[in-house]
C-alpha cells in the first residue's frame, strides 16, 4: 500500500484525466472521513469483484478516528489488493473524489462511498457494455438498506433513470455507474463548492456533455443508511429545498459559462426551479423561494425573450409559493410511491420462480465480505 501524507496535485489542472488510461483497468475511487467502523466492508466488497483488473484509490479526507490503522490492518490481511491510500486535510468529498480520479490509471473510473457495498459481479456488469463500444458510461440500480443490509421496504430511491430531454429528472446513485475516462474529462471535476449535491450536479454535467448511457436492469449493491455522519439522514424539507436550489444554481452557472443553455435546457431549469420554489414556500423558507424565483426569471430570455415582460414579482410569488399546486405534487408523489410499494410486495409474493432476478440482499451483500473476512 502506498501512503502519501499530502500530494502536490491539483485536480483542476489542465491535464486532469487527459492521458489515456490502461485498457481494461477499473480505477475505484473511495473518499472516506471517520468511517473506520465501515470502511473494511467496502474494501472487501471491491476486493471480491470478478472483474480481473482493478486498482483501489482510497482518499482519507482528514479523518480523526483510527481509519489509517484500520485500513493498514485490512491491507496486511489482503496483500493482493492493489490499494493506494492518500491522506489529506479535510476538504470535502468532492475534493477527495477529484484527487482520487486525478491519480487514477484506469480506462474506466468507478466511485463508491466508504459505507456502501456492491455484489461480486457489479463492476463486471457495468464494464461489459463499455467494452468494445463507444458508450460514455453504464448505470445499474442500488438498494437502500440498513447496516445489516436489510433493504428498506418499498424504497425506490435507488432506481436509476435517464430521461431524454429533461435530464433534471435523470438520477442514479454514486456507486451505480461506471464511467469512461474521457467522459469524466469532458464533464470536468466535481464542484468542490458544493457541500451536498455535488454528485447530482456532476451527473447532470455528464449528461450535458456526453449524452445518455445504457441502464442495466440489475441491482448491484446497497447504500447503507446509518448515523456515522451520513449527510442525507435527517434533512428537513427546507434543507432539501435549499440544497437542491444551490445544486441547480451551480449547474446553471457552469452551463452558461460553457454556452450550453438553449431553450430545452432552460425549460428543464424552469421546471426544476419551480418545484424548488414551491417546496421552499411550503417550508416557509422565503429566501430560498426568492432565489428560486430569481432563477426562473433568469431562464425566461432563453425560452421566450418577450415573455419576461409579462411576469411580475407578485405573479411569480403567487405561482410559486401557495399550497394547492405543491400539495397536488406531494399527493401524486405519495400515490406513485404507494403504487411502487404495492408492486414490490406483489412481486415478492410471487416467489423466486416468477420474480426475475430478485436478490436477497442481506445474503448477497454479505457475499462481498464473508470469504475475505471483511
N, C-alpha and C positions, 0 to 999 in steps of 0.2 A: 504494500500500500504506500502510495506517495502522499506525503503530507506537507503542505506549504502553509506557513504562518500567514502570509499575505503575498499576493502576486501583483506585479506591476503590469496590470492588464486592464484596459478599459473596454467594456463591452460595446461601446458606441463607436469604436474605431472603424475607419472605412473598410478594413478587411474582415470585419466581423462575419464569420461564416462564408467568406469569399472564396476560399480554396475548396477544391473538390475533396469529398470525403473518401474514406476507404470503402470500396464496393462491398455491400452486404453487411457492413458493420453497423449495429444499432448502438448509439450512444444514449444511455439512460441518465437523465439529469434529475437529481433529488436534492431540493433545498430542505434544510432542517433547522429548527430552532426549539431547543428544550424538549425534544421528543425521545429522550433516552429510553423511556418505557415502551416505545412503539417501533423505533427505527429498525431493530433487528428483524422484526416480522416483514417489513417492507424489503429489506435487503435480501432476505431469504426467498421471498417470492420472486425477486428478479433473478437470483442465482439459480432458481429451479426452472427457468424458462427452457423450452425446447428449441428455440432459435439458437443456432450454434455460435454466432459471433456477436458478443455483447460486451461493452465496456460500461462501467458504472462511475459516474462523477458525482460525488456527494459534496455539497457545499454547506458547511456548518456556519450558519449566519449569526455568529456571536453567542452561541449557547452558553448559559451559565450553569447548566447541570453537568452530569457526567457523560454527555454524548460522546466525547472524544474517546474516553476509556472504554465505553460500551462498544463502539464501532471497532476499536482496535482489537478487543477480545473476539468479536464476531469474525473479523478477517483472519485472525490467527487460527480460528477453527475452520475457516473456509479459504485456504490459501489459493485455491484455483480461481477464485473470483477476481476479475480484472477491476480492482477498485482503486480509485483515486479520490482522496479526501482533501478538501481545501477549507481552511479556517479563515474567517474574516470577521471584522467588527459587524455588528448588526446593521444591515442596510435594507432589510425587507425582502420578501420573496421574489419580487420582480428582478431586483439586482442579482440575487443569488442564481436565479434561472439564467439570466443573461451571462453571468460569469461562467456558469457551467457549460452553456451552449457555445460560448467563445472558445472553450478548451476542448470541445468535442472533436473527435476524429472520424466519426461515422458518416456514412452516406445518408443514414436515417437518424432522426433525433426523437426521443421519447421523454416526456416529462411526467413525473409522478411525485406526489407529495409524500412526506416521510411517515404518514399514518395510514396510507392506503395499501391495498393488496390486489394482486392480479393472479389469474389462474395460470397454470404452467404453459399453456399454448397461446397466451394472449398476444405476445409480440409476434409470434409466427402468423397468427390470424390477421394481424394488421399489416405485416410486411409482405405477405404473398400478393395482395392486389397492387403493390407498388413495384414488384419485381418484374422487370421487362416491360413496364408500361410508362406512361408519362403522367400518371395521376399525381396530383400535388400532395395528397395526404389521404389517409383512410381513417375511418371512425367506427367504433363499436358502441356498446351500451354498458352502463355501470349501474350497480345496485347500491342504494344507501343501506347501511347496516349498523348494528351496534358493535361494541368491541369484541363480542363473541361471534361476530359475522352472521348474526341472525338478521335477515332482511327486514326493513321497515315495511309493515303491511300496507298494500295499496299504493306504495310510493311510485311515482312516475318521473321524478326529477332527473334520474339518470338516463332516461331515454333520449338518445341523440337524434337531432333532426336538422335538416338543411332545407330551407325554404327559398326557392329560386325567386329572385326579385324583391325579397324582403328579408335580408339576412339578419335583421334585429330579432327575428323570430327563430333564427338558427341557434342551436346550442349544442354543446357537448362538454362533458367534464374533462378536466385536465388530463387524466390518465386514460381517456377513451380514444385518443388519437395518436397516430404516428405520422411524422412529417418528413418530407424530403428536405435535405439541407437547403436546397435552392428556394424552397417555399418559405422557410423562415427568413432567409436572407432578403427576399423580396418584401416581406411584411415588416421587417425590422425588429429590433429588440422589444421586450416587454416594457411598458411605460412605468418607469420607476417612481413617478409622481403619484401613482395610484396605490393607496394602501389596501384597497379591496377592489375587486372587479377587473384587475389587470389581465387576468386570463380571458375574461369575456371580451374586453376591448381588443385583445390580441387576435382572438379568433375572428372578430369582425374584420380586422385588417387583412387576415389571411384570405378570407372570402373575397374582399375587395380587390386584392392584388393577384390571386391565383385561381379564383373560381372554386366551384364545389368539388368534393372528392366522394368516393363511394362510401356508403354506410353498410357495415357488416351486420347481419341480423343475429348477433351473438352477444350475450352478457359476458364480459371478460374480466370483471373484477368488482371490488367493493370499495365504497367510500365510507370509512368508519366515522361515525358521529360520537363525539366524546367531549370531555371537559378539559383536555390538555391543550388549551389555547386554540381551540377551533374557532376561526374567525366568523363562521356563518351560523353559529349557535347562539340563540338568544337575541337576535336583532329585532328591533321594533319596526313597525310599519314606516315610521318617519326615517329611521336609519336606512332602511332598504330603499326608500324613495330617494334619499339624499345620495346614497352610493350609486344608484342607477343613473341619476342625473349627472353626477360627476363623470361616470364612465362614458355616457353619451357625449358630454361636452368635450372630453379629451379626444374621443374618436372624431368628432366633428372638426376640431381644430386640425387634427392630422389629415383628414380627408381634404379640407380646404387648402392646407399648405401644399398638398400633392395634386391639387386640381382634379380631384376625383368626384366632387359633388356635381351631380346632374339632377334632373327632375325626379328620376326614380329614387335616387338616394335621398333627396330632400323629402319626398313623400314618406319614406321609411323613417327618417328622423322625426318628422312632424307627428307621425302616428305614435312613435315611442315616447316622445316628449309630452304628448297629450295625456297618455296613460300615466306618466310620472306626475304630471301636474294634478291629475285627479287624485292619485294616491296621496300626494303631499297635502292637498287640500283636506282630504278626509282625516289626515293625521294632524291637522292644524299647524302644519309646517309652512307658514306663509312665505318665508324667504325662499325655500326650495320651489314653492309654487310660482313665485315671481320669476325665479331664474328659469324655470321651465317655459314660462310664457315668453320670456325674452328669447329663448332658443327657438320657439315656434316662430316668432317674428323674424328672426334671422334667416330662417329657411324659406320664407314666403317669396323673396325675389327669385329664388331658383325655380319655384313652382309656377307662380303667376305674378310677374312683376307689378301689375296694377292692382292685384287683389289686396296687397298690403294696405292700400288706402282705405279699404272697407273695414279694416279691423280697428276697433278702439280698445283701449285697456279694459274698459268696463265689459265689453262684449267678450273679450278673451277670458277675463276673470270669471264671468258668469258661466262660460262654456267649460272652463277647466276645473272649477272648484266644487260646485254644488253637487249634491249627493246622487241624484237619480241615475245618471249615466254610470257613475262609479259603482253604485250598488248593483246595477244590472251586470256590469262586468264581473264583479265579485261573485254574483249568483251564478253566472254562466261558468265561471271557473270552478266553483264548488260542484256544479252539476257535472262538468267534464271529469273532475277528479273522482266523483262518486261512480260514474259510469266505468271509469278505468279500474276502480277497485272491484266493482261488480264483475267486470270482465276477467280480472285476475283471479277472483275467487272461483268463478266458474271453470276457468282453465285449470286451476289447481285441483278441483274436484274431479276432473276428467281422468287424472292419473297419468303415470308415465307412458302408458301405451298410446295415448292420444295427444298428449301435450308435447309438441315438437320442441326439442332442445331445451326443455325445462331443466333447471340445475338446482341441486340442493347446495346453496351457497355456504351454509355452515360447514359442509364437508369439503366442497371444492376449494374454498379459501384456505382451509387448514392443510390441504394437499400441498400448497405452496411452501409450507414451512415444516411440516411434520418430518419428512425424510432428512432435512438438513438440521434438525434440532433447533429451528428458529422459534 
